[in-house]
Amino acid sequence: MKSFYFKGQRQLQSATGGGALRSGLVAAIALAGLFSLTVCAQQQQANPGTPVVVQPGAPGQPTRTLPPSTRATLPPSAPADVQFMQGMIMHHAQAVEMTALIESHTENKDLRLLGARISHSQSEEIKFMKRWLEARGEPTSLPMPEMPGMDMSNQPMLMPGMLTPKQMEALKKAKGADFDQLFLTGMIQHHNGALIMVKDLFDTAGSGQDAELFNFATDVDSGQRAEIRIMQTMLGKNLASVVSLKFS
């Protein structure tokens, strides 16, 4: 009985002693954490707003802390990349101009929905292309070609598929079903031109390697192919309705 009592007492002392040890460790860790936070806070107050630039090392190599003045540099862009973006800004701008005519020239709900979609997507893409060019210190518009003895001020530069001034004038004058017809045929022509521009980009050696530009160009290709199919279907319906009206 006595041995059982002393054995139980030793177990109790061991348990309480272990608890005290654990409590001491927790308190020590908490104090260490508080101290490190205080040191970090003091360092941050001493150097407010100082960025820490860390360069990961190669496999098996340590990381390096670079000076706060370090700035990221973009890889050089191929001339064809820059020209593609500059030309596509001009190309998209005409598509947005075409869609702006829809509200006052037709009541076709399907065409209005399509126009809103094209206007929104291409306006956002124009913003992206301008940011891409500006980040690389490039102008957002194509330089005008210098041709001795020729006045190019009244000769608009047209990318593949863009409507001529004569086509744009005819579109502006049309109304109703005639407008629908001209808009759909014109925008299909316009979209096909964009596909040519993407193909020319990727066919040029050394171009299209920039990750952002590659993703953008492939999105333009797939998106405009899908819209061409939609417009071809709408054009077929529009022609059928015009024929039925003539023979009714």
C-alpha positions in Angstrom: 0.0 0.0 0.0 2.8 2.4 0.9 4.8 1.5 -2.2 1.7 2.2 -4.3 1.3 5.6 -2.6 4.9 6.6 -3.3 4.7 5.3 -6.8 1.6 7.4 -7.4 3.2 10.4 -5.8 6.2 10.1 -8.1 3.9 9.9 -11.2 2.1 13.0 -10.1 5.3 14.9 -9.5 6.6 13.7 -12.9 3.4 14.9 -14.6 3.4 18.2 -12.9 7.1 18.7 -13.6 6.5 17.9 -17.3 3.7 20.3 -17.5 5.8 23.0 -15.9 8.6 22.3 -18.5 6.1 22.5 -21.3 4.7 25.8 -19.9 8.2 27.1 -19.7 9.0 26.2 -23.3 5.8 27.8 -24.6 6.6 31.0 -22.7 10.1 31.0 -24.0 8.9 30.5 -27.7 6.3 33.3 -27.2 9.0 35.7 -25.9 11.3 34.8 -28.7 8.6 35.4 -31.3 7.7 38.7 -29.6 11.3 39.8 -29.7 11.7 38.9 -33.4 8.6 40.8 -34.2 9.9 43.8 -32.3 13.2 43.7 -34.1 11.4 43.4 -37.5 9.2 46.3 -36.6 12.2 48.4 -35.6 14.0 47.5 -38.8 10.9 48.4 -40.8 10.5 51.7 -39.0 14.2 52.5 -39.6 13.8 51.8 -43.3 10.2 52.4 -44.2 9.2 51.5 -47.7 12.5 49.8 -48.5 11.7 46.8 -50.8 13.6 43.5 -50.5 14.5 42.1 -53.9 15.4 38.4 -53.7 16.7 36.5 -56.7 16.2 32.8 -56.5 19.3 30.8 -57.2 19.8 28.0 -59.6 19.1 24.4 -58.4 21.5 23.8 -55.5 22.6 27.5 -55.3 21.6 30.0 -52.6 19.3 33.0 -53.2 20.7 36.5 -53.5 19.4 39.7 -52.0 19.7 42.4 -54.6 19.8 46.2 -54.1 16.4 47.9 -53.7 17.2 49.9 -56.9 17.0 46.7 -58.9 14.4 46.9 -61.7 13.0 44.1 -63.9 13.9 44.4 -67.6 11.8 43.0 -70.4 13.5 41.0 -73.1 13.9 42.8 -76.4 10.9 42.6 -78.8 11.2 41.5 -82.4 10.4 44.3 -84.8 7.5 42.1 -86.2 6.0 41.9 -82.8 5.9 45.6 -82.4 4.5 46.2 -85.9 1.8 43.5 -85.3 0.6 45.3 -82.2 0.7 48.7 -83.8 -1.2 47.5 -86.8 -3.7 45.5 -84.8 -4.6 48.6 -82.8 -5.5 50.4 -86.0 -7.3 47.3 -87.2 -9.4 47.0 -84.0 -10.2 50.7 -84.0 -12.0 50.4 -87.3 -14.0 47.5 -86.1 -15.1 49.5 -83.0 -16.0 52.4 -85.4 -18.2 50.0 -87.5 -20.0 48.7 -84.4 -20.8 52.2 -83.3 -23.1 52.6 -86.3 -25.3 49.7 -85.3 -27.5 51.5 -82.8 -28.7 54.1 -85.3 -28.7 52.0 -88.4 -30.6 48.8 -87.6 -33.2 47.3 -85.2 -31.7 43.8 -85.6 -31.4 42.5 -82.0 -29.0 39.7 -82.9 -26.7 42.1 -84.7 -26.9 44.5 -81.8 -25.8 41.8 -79.4 -23.0 40.8 -81.7 -21.9 44.4 -82.2 -21.8 45.0 -78.4 -19.6 41.9 -78.0 -17.2 42.9 -80.7 -17.0 46.5 -79.5 -16.3 45.5 -75.9 -13.7 42.8 -76.6 -11.8 44.8 -79.2 -11.8 48.0 -77.0 -10.3 46.0 -74.2 -7.7 44.4 -76.5 -6.7 47.9 -77.7 -6.0 48.9 -74.1 -3.9 45.8 -73.7 -1.9 46.3 -76.8 -1.2 50.0 -75.9 0.0 48.9 -72.4 2.2 46.2 -74.0 3.9 48.7 -76.4 4.3 51.5 -73.7 5.9 49.0 -71.3 8.6 48.4 -74.0 9.0 52.1 -74.9 7.4 51.7 -78.3 5.0 54.1 -80.0 1.4 52.9 -80.1 0.8 53.8 -83.8 2.6 52.7 -86.9 5.0 55.2 -88.4 3.9 56.6 -91.7 5.9 55.4 -94.7 8.1 58.0 -96.3 7.5 58.1 -100.1 9.3 60.9 -101.9 7.1 63.1 -104.0 3.8 61.6 -102.6 1.4 63.3 -100.2 0.2 60.5 -97.8 -1.9 62.7 -95.6 -5.1 61.8 -97.3 -4.2 58.2 -98.0 -5.2 56.0 -95.0 -2.9 53.1 -94.2 -5.0 49.9 -94.3 -4.2 46.6 -92.6 -5.4 43.4 -94.3 -9.2 43.1 -94.4 -9.8 46.7 -93.3 -12.7 48.5 -95.1 -11.7 51.1 -97.7 -13.1 54.7 -97.3 -15.6 53.9 -100.0 -16.8 50.8 -98.1 -17.1 52.7 -94.9 -19.1 55.5 -96.6 -21.5 52.9 -98.1 -22.0 51.3 -94.6 -22.7 54.7 -93.0 -25.4 55.4 -95.6 -27.2 52.1 -95.4 -30.2 51.3 -93.1 -32.1 48.3 -92.0 -31.5 45.0 -93.9 -29.1 46.7 -96.3 -27.0 47.8 -93.4 -27.1 44.3 -91.8 -25.9 42.9 -95.1 -23.0 45.3 -95.5 -22.0 45.1 -91.9 -21.8 41.3 -91.8 -19.9 41.0 -95.1 -17.6 43.9 -94.1 -16.9 42.5 -90.6 -16.3 39.0 -92.0 -13.7 40.6 -94.4 -12.3 42.5 -91.4 -11.9 39.4 -89.3 -10.3 37.4 -92.1 -7.8 40.2 -92.3 -6.9 39.8 -88.7 -6.3 36.1 -89.2 -3.9 37.0 -92.0 -2.1 39.3 -89.7 -1.7 36.6 -87.0 -0.5 34.1 -89.6 2.1 36.6 -90.9 3.3 37.2 -87.4 3.9 33.5 -86.7 5.4 33.0 -90.1 8.1 35.6 -89.4 11.3 34.1 -88.0 12.0 35.2 -84.4 8.6 36.8 -83.8 5.7 35.7 -81.6 8.1 34.4 -78.9 6.9 36.9 -76.2 4.5 35.0 -73.9 2.0 37.8 -73.6 1.9 38.5 -77.3 1.7 34.8 -78.1 -1.3 34.3 -75.9 -3.0 37.4 -77.2 -2.4 36.5 -80.9 -3.7 33.0 -80.5 -6.8 34.4 -78.6 -7.4 36.8 -81.5 -7.2 33.9 -84.0 -9.6 31.6 -82.1 -12.0 34.4 -81.1 -12.3 35.9 -84.6 -12.7 32.5 -86.2 -15.7 31.8 -83.9 -17.2 35.2 -84.7 -16.8 34.6 -88.5 -18.9 31.4 -88.2 -21.6 33.3 -86.2 -21.7 36.1 -88.8 -21.8 33.6 -91.7 -24.9 32.0 -90.1 -26.5 35.5 -89.5 -25.7 36.5 -93.1 -27.4 33.4 -94.4 -30.5 34.2 -92.4 -30.5 37.8 -93.5 -30.3 36.8 -97.2 -33.1 34.4 -96.8 -35.3 37.0 -95.2 -34.6 39.5 -97.9 -35.5 37.0 -100.6 -38.7 36.0 -98.9 -39.7 39.7 -98.7 -39.1 40.2 -102.4 -41.3 37.3 -103.4 -44.0 37.7 -100.8 
